[in-house]
Amino acid sequence: MAIAVVSSRRMINIGNPIRRFFILNHRFFSTELTPNNITPINQDHLLRVCTILYQQQNSPDSRLVSKLSSTKFQLTHEFFLQVCNNFPLSWRPVHRFFLYSQTHHPDFVHTSTTSNKMLAIIGNSRNMDLFWELAQEIGKRGLVNDKTFRIVLKTLASARELKKCVNFFHLMNDFGYLYNVQTMNRGVETLCKEKLVEEAKFVVIKLREFIKPDEITYRTMIKGFCDVGDLIEAAKLWNLMMDEGFEVDIEAGKKIMETFLKKNQFDEASKVFYVMVSKRGCDLDGCFYRVMIDWLCKNGRIDMARKVFDEMRERGVQVDNLTWASIIYGLLVKRRVAEAYKTVEGVENPDISIYHALIKGLVKIKRASEATEVFRKMIQRGCEPIMHTYLMLLQGHLGRRGRKGPDPLVNFDTIFVGGMIKAGKRLEITKYVERTLKRGLEVPRFDYSKFLHCYSNEEGVVMFEEMAKKLREVSLFDLADIFQRLGYGDDGHVKRDRKDVDDEEDDEKKYNLWSLDLKLEGKLWHVLIIGAEPIRVQGCDGKDVMKLGLRIVVAHNLDSVRNLATDFKGNLLNISISRSRGS
C-alpha cells in the first residue's frame, strides 16, 4: 500500500519518460509509515534528486555532487526512504546517494530503517560483494536488528552463499549481538517462507555448537519441509526432535499428518495421528481432529470418520461447526440424507459453514431443488449468503459445461470474436459464432466466479431481475429465486457494489466466449455469453433448441442488455433493457 504526503495537489506534466518513471515508481513503491512518523517532503526536490541520480549514476563523483548540491533539498529519513523506493532494483543510484549523504550531510545519521532499506535494494540487485561489505558496515555501526538478519539470510541463502550465512552470526556476535535462539528462529522462519528449507537446515546444523535449537526451531523446519513436499526430511526432524527429549509438538504433528493426507497416504497419516493421540491426547484440540475427519468424509469413509468423531467427544474436546459441517457433508455424499438432517438439528448455533455443507452435499448427489430450499431457510434464519453460496447453487442447477485447459481452436475463436466486436461487425460475428457452435467445437468451461464478479453491480441487478422474471415464466422458480437474491437484498436495494472500471482498463479486458447448455424439467436451455460490448443478434432461427429455448447475449460492463428469446416455432421476441451510464 502506498502512502505519500504532499503539501498541495498539483497537475504534473509527466510527458518526459524519466519523469513518468519516477512518478509511477513513487506511486507504487513508497514506504508505509505511521501518520505520526511521516515528515512532509518537497515532491519537486524529490523528483529532481531522483532524476539526477538516474541520469548521473555513471558520472564522476564531482559532477554528481555538483548536481545534487545545486538542488538545495532537505535531507530527512523520509526523503532518503522515498529516494530508495524509486529505485527498488537498482543499487547504484541508492548507494551513491548514501555515500553523498555521508560526506556532504554530516548531521544526517542513518537509522536501522534506512540501512535495512538500502541493504534490501542492494540484495535484490544481486550485487553480493557490495551487499556483504555493507552488511558488515551496518553491524559495526550498531544498526542491526531482527529485520537485518532476515534480509541478510534471505539474500545470501538465495545466492547459495551458505557459509556467509553462518559467518554473519559469528560477525554479529563479535560486534556485540550475542548468539540468540530467538534471532535464529526468526531467520529460519524467513528462509522457510521463501522455500529455502535446505538452506535453513544447513544454518541450524552449523550453528548447533553456539546456538542450541529449541522446539520452535524444529517446528518451523518441519512445517517448511512439509510445504515443499519433502516428508522424509520432515519425519527425520520429527524423530530427531523426540530423541533430543522434546515433547511431541502438536502443530508439527498436525502439519505432517495434513501433508500425508494431501498426498493420499492415509496409512502414514493414521500412524502420526495415533502417535499424537497416545502421547498428547489430553492436549489435542478440535482443529487437530478436524483434519482427519474432514479427509475421511471427503473420501467417503464416513463410518471411520464417525469413530474418530466419537473418540473426540469422549475425550471432552469441544466440537466446532466446521467439524459438524464435515460430518454432514460426509453423510450426504453417502446419500444418508435423513441422518444428515438429524445431525443438523443437533447443532446448537448453525452458521454458514453448516448450510454450505448441506448445499454442497445436496448438489453433489444431484438434489439441487433441496439445496435451494436450504438456501431459502438459511436466509430466513438471518444467515447472509456469500459468493461461494451462489457458485455452488448455480453449478448445481446449471452444471459444468465445456472443458478445462487451452485449446488452439478455442483460443483463436476467442481472439477473433473480440477483434470483430471491436471493429463493429456484430452481425457477422454472431453468424460466425452460430456456425462455430453447430460444428460441435467445445468452448472453455463457463466460469461462474468470473461471471458473478463482472455483474456484481447495478447493471447486473437489471439483468438478474429480468432473468428471474423470464425463469419464473417457465416455472424455474429455484433459479429465479437465486438470481433475484443475487441482485437484491431483503430490503430491495442493491446488495453489492463494485468499483467502476476506467475506460482504459475496459479496453484492456479480454473478450471471452462462453456457452452453457442446461436441461431442466424436460426443457433444453441454451445460453450464449459473448464479450465485451453490446451485440445485436439477428437471423437466429433456433432450430437447435427443443421445445423452448432461451438465448441470452450479454457482455462485460455494458450500458444495455439484450435478450433474444426464440420458441420452437421460430417466433422472435426482442426484449431490450436500457440504462444510461451513471444513473
N, C-alpha and C positions, 0 to 999 in steps of 0.2 A: 504494500500500500504506500502510495507516495504522498508525502506531506511537505509542502513548500510554503514559506512565509514570504510574502511580497508586500512592500509598503503600499503600493497602489496598483490597480489594474490598468494595463496599457495595451494598445494594439501594437504587436511586434511584427515587423516585416521579416519573415523567415525565407525569403526568396533565395538568399545565399545558401548554398549547400552546407557550408560549415556552420552557419547559424542554426539551420534546421537540425543538424546533427546534435548540437549541444542542447538545444531546447527540448528535443524529443527525449534525449537521454536524461535530462534533468527531470522530465515528467515521470519517467518510469523507474529511475534508479535513485531517487532522492531518499535520504535517510528518514526513518520514522523515529521521532523523539517525542518525549512527553512535552505538553504545552509549556510547562514551567521552565524547561531547559532550552527551548528554541530561542535563538537570538536572530532578530531580523537582519537580513543581509541585503546588500545592494545587488540587484539582479543584473544591472548593466555592468558592474565591475566583475561579477562572476562570469558573465558571458565573454567579456573582454579577456580576462585571465585565461579562461579555457581555450579561447581562440588562439592566444599567444602560445600556450603550451602545446597545442595541436600543431600549429604552423612551424614553431621553432624548436620542436623536440629534438631535432638532429643538428641544431645550430651550435656554435661555440658558446661557452658559458657567458662570455662578456656580452654577446648580443642578446641572449635570453634575459640576463639580469637587467640590461638596459630597457628592454621592452616591458618587463614586469614592473620595474621601478617607476616607469612613467605612468602607470595606471593609478597609483595612489589609492589602492584598495586597503580596507581594514581587515587584517588577518585575525580571524577568530577560529575557534574549534569547529563551529558550524560551517564557516566558509571553507575550511580545509576538507571537511567531510563532503560538502557539495561538489568540490572540485574532484574528489576521488570518485564520487558517484557518476560523474560524467565520463570517466574512463574505467569502466568495470573490468575490462580485459586488456588494458594497455598499461604496462608497468613504467615505461619510460617517462611520460609526462608527469605521472604521480611522483615517481622517485626524484625527478629533477625539481619539482616543486617542493618536495620535502627538503632537499639539500638547500634550496633557496631560502626556505623558512628558517633553517638552522643558521645560515650565515648572515642574512640581512634583516632578520627579526629576532634578535637575541631575547627579547622579552616574552616571546611566544614559547610556551612549554607544552610539549606533546603529552597526551594522556594515554591510558590504555586503550580507549576507544579509537583515537586517531591512529595509534600504532597498529592495532589489530585490523583496522580498515585497510591501511596501506599494505600490511602483510598479506591479507587475503587477496588483494588485487595482484600482487606480485606472484603469489602462489597460483592463482588462476591463469596467469600468463605463462606459467611453467618456466620461469627463469630461476632454476633451482639454486644456482650459485649465489645470486643476489639474495634469494629468499633465506638461505641458510645463514648468510652473513648478517642479514637484518634481524633474524630471529635471535641470534646471539647478542646483537647490539641492544635489542629490547630487554633481554634478560639482564644485561649489565646495568641498564638504566633503572631496573626495578619496576618495569611496566607490565610484567607478565601476570595474567590471571587465568582463570579456567578456560575462557574463550581462546586465549592464545594457545594453550595446549591443544584444544580441539582443532584449531586451524593448522597448526604445525603437523600434528599427527595425520590429519586427513590429507594434507598436501603431500607429505613425504611418503605416506603409505600408497597413495595413488600413483606416485612416481617410482614405487618399489625401492625407495631409499629406507629400508627397514633398519639398517644399522644406525642411521642418523635418528630414527625414531627413538631408539633406545638411548643413544648418546644425548639426546635432548633432555631426557630426565636426569642424566648424570650432570650435565652442564648446569641445569637449573638448580640442582642440589648444591653445586659449588657456589652459585650466586645467591644462595640463601633460601631457595624454595625447596624445603626438605621433602624427602620421599613421602608421598601421601597416597594411601589406597583410594581415597575418595577422588582425588585428581585422576588417578589411573583409570578408575571406573568410568568417569565421565569421558575420558579419551576412548576407552574401549567401546562405550555406548555409541559414540560418534562414528567409529570405524564400522561397527556392526550395522548401523543405519545406512551406511554407504556400501553395504555388501562386501566390505573388506574384512571378512571374519578371519581368514587365514593370517592376515597381517596382524590383527588384534591378538590372536593366539600367540604369534611369534613374540610380540612385545611383552605379553604377560609372562611367557616362559623365560625370556632373557632377563626380566626384572625380578624374577622369583626370589633371588637371594637378597634383594634390597626391599622389595615390597611384597608382602605375602598376600596373595589373592584371598578375598573373602567370599561369602555366599553370593553377594551381588555380582561379583566378577564372573563367577561360574554361570549364574543365571543369565546374565547378559550374553555371554558367548554361546550358551546352549540355544537361546532364542535366535541368535544370529545364524547359527548353523542350520536351525530348522527353517528359517526364512529362505536360505539359499538351497534348501533341499538336501543337505548333507546330514542324514540321520545317523550315519555311522560315527562321525566325529561328535555329534551331539550325545550319542549314547556313551562314547568313551569319556567325555567330560562329566556326564551324569555319574558313571561308575567311579571316576576319579574323585568327584566331589564327595561321594559317600565313603570312599576309602580314607579320605583325609579327616573323617569324623564329623562332617557337616550333616545336619538333619536334612531329610529329603525335602527338597523345595517344591512347594505346591505349584507355583507359577511355571517353573521349569518342567515339571512332570505334565502339567496341563498342556504346555506347548508341544512337547514331544508326542503326547497322545493325539493331539489335534492334527499334527503333521502326518502321523501314521494313518489316521482316518482319511485325510485328504488324498493320500496315496492308495486308499482302499486296502491297507494292510491291517485288517481287523484283528488278526491273531496277535500281532505285536502290540497293537494299541491296547488290547484287553489285558496283556501281561502288565503293561505300565499302569493300567487302571487298577488292577487288583493289588499291585505293589503299593500304590498310593493309599488304597483303602485300608490295607493291613497295617501300614506304618503311620499314616496321618489321618485315619478315618474320622477322628473327632474334630479335626480342624478343617475338613473339606466343606466348601460352601455349595450353594446351588449351581453356580456357574460351572464348577468342575463336572458335576453330574450331568449338566445340560449338554455338554459337548458330546458325551457318549450317547445320551438319549436322543438327541437331535439326529445324529448319524444313523442310529438304528431305525428310527421312524422313517427317515427319508429313503432308506434302503429296504423297507418292507419287513423289518424284523420287529414287529410291534410287540410280540409276546416277550421277547428278551428285553425290550425297552421297558415294558411294564414291570419286569422283575427288578431292573435297576431302579426304576421309579419307586417301587415299594420298599426296596432296601434304603433308598434315600430318605423316605418318610419315616422308616423305623429308627433311623439314626437321629431323628429330630431336625433334619435340615429343612428349612423353610422353602416351600415351592413357590416360585415366582410365575408370572403369567407367561413368560417366554417358554418355560418348561411345559406348562399346561398346553400351550399352543403346539409344541412339537408332538405331544401325545395325541392331541385332537387331529392333527394332520395325518399322523400315522394310522389312526383308526379309519379315517375317511379313505385313505389310499387302499386299505384292505376291504373297503366297502362295508364297514361296520358303522353305518350311519347312525342308527339308533343309539349305540353306545357312545358315539362321539357327541351327540346332542345331550345325552345324560351327563357326560363329563363337563360340558359347557355349563349346565345348570348348577354343577357343584363349585364352579369358580365364584368366589365372593365378589370381586370387583373386576369384571371383564373389561379389558381395554382394547385398543385397536389391534394388538397382536393376536388376540383370541379370534376376533372377527376375520382377520386376514387368514388365519389358519383354516377357518371354516370355508371362506370363499375359495381359497386356493385348493383345498381338498375336494370341494364340490365341483369345481371346474375341472380338476384332474380326472374325476370319474364321469364327466360329461353331464353334469346336472347344473347347467348354467342358470336355469329358472330358479332353482332353490338358492343358488348363490346370490341372485338378485334380491330374493326375499330376505336373505340375511343382510344384504346391503340396506334395504329399507328399514329393517329393525335396528340396525346399527345407527342410522340417522335419527330414528325416533328416540333412542336412548341417549342422545346427545353426544355421540362419538363421531367426530368430523372425519370424513374420508380424506385420504391424501391421493397424490397422483398414482401411487402404486396400486391403490384400490381400483381405480378406473382402468388401469392397464390390465389387471387380472380379469376384470369383468368383460372388457372388450375382447380380450383374447378368448375368453370362454364362449362368448356369443358368436364372434366372427371367425375365430380360428386363426391359425397362422398359415398364410399363403405365400407362395413364391419360394425362392431358395436363398440360402446364405452364401456369401462368398462372391468374388468377382467373376464376371462373365464378359468376354470381349465384345460379344454382340450387344449385350445389355448396356455396357458402358458406352458403346458407340451410339446406340439409340438415345441414351440419356443426354449425351452431349449434343447430338443432332437436334433433338427436340428443343433443348434450351436455346440453341443458336437460331432456330427457325422462329421461336417465340419472340426472341429479341428483335428479329428482322420484321416482325409484324405479320408473318404469314401463318395466321392461326387456323384458317380453314384447311390449308394444305397439310399442316402438321397434324390436324385432327384426323384427316383421312389416312395419313401415314400410320398414326397410332392404331386406328381401327384395323388396318391390314396387318400390322405387327402382332396384335393380339389374336387375330384369326389364324395366323400361321403357327400359333402354338408356342411362341417364344416365351420363356419364363422370365419374368421381371424380378428385380430384387425384392426380398421379403419386406412386407409392409412394416414400417417402424412406427408402432403405436406411440412410443415415447416422444419421438420427433413430431409426430402428428399433433399430439396434445400440447406440446410445448409451443408449436407455431400458432396455435389458436387459443392460447390462454390469454385472451384479450377481448376487447369489446367486439371486434369483428367476429371472433369465434362464437361469442354469445348469440349473435344474429344467426349464424349458420347452424349452431346446435339447436336453437329453438325451432328453426324451420325443419331441420331433420327430425326432431321429436314429433312435430305435427304430422309429417309425412309417414313416419313409422307407426303412429297411432292409427292413421287412416287404414293401414293394412294389418292392424291388430298385433303389431310387435310392441307390446306395452313395456316389456322389460328393457329393451334397448332404448325406447323413448324416455323412460324414467332416468336411465343412466345419462343420456345426453342432456336431458333437461337439467338434471342436478349438476352436471359438469359445468354448465354455463352459469347457473344461478344458484344462490344460496337460499336458505329458508325465508329470508326477508325480501326476496325478489330482486336483490341488487347483484351486480356483477361480483362473482366470488373471488376471482383472481385478476391481477393486473400484471402486465409485462411491459417493460420499458420500450418505448418506440425506438425503432432502429433507424439510424441515419440513412439518407439516400445512398451514400457511398457504400455503406455496409450492405444495403439491399442489392446493389449491383454485383457485389462480390458473392452473394449466396448462390449455391449450386442449384441447378434445376434438377428436379427429381421426377421420376415417372413411377407411379405405384399402381398396382391393380389388385383388387380384392374381390373374391367371389365368396358369397355366403348363401347357404341353403338352409332356410328356416321354415318350418311348418309347410313343407312341400313346395316352397317357392324359391326360385333361384334369383338372387340379387347380384348385380354386377356394379361395382363401384370403381370408377376411374378417377384418379387424382393426378393432375399434371401441374408442373410447376412453375413459374413464379409470377405470372401475370394473368389477368382475366382472359378467358378463352371463350370465343363464341363458337358454339357447336351447331353445325347444320348438316342435314343429309344423313342422319343416323337412322337406319331402318330398323334396328333392334331385332333382327332375325335370330340372333344367338341367345335371346332371352326367352325363357319358358314361362308361360302363364302371366307373370307380372314381373317386370324388370324396372330398375331404377338406375339411371346414370347420373352421377354427380360429378361435375367438373369444378374443382376448387383449386386454390393455389396459396402460396405463402404471402402474407401481408397484403391482402387485396383491399380495394375500396368497394368491391362488389362481388357477389357470389351468384353464380347462375346454375340452376338445376334444370336438367332436362329429363323428364320422365317419359318413358315410352312403354305403352302397353303392348300386348301380344298382337293386336290388330294393326299396329303401325301408326296409331294416332299420336300426334306430338302435343306435348303440353309444356310451354315455356314458363318458368317461374323466375322472376328477376327480383333480387333483394339488393337494393342500392343503399349506400351510406357514404356521405361525404367525409373526407379526412378531417379529423379534429372535432367532429360532432359528438 
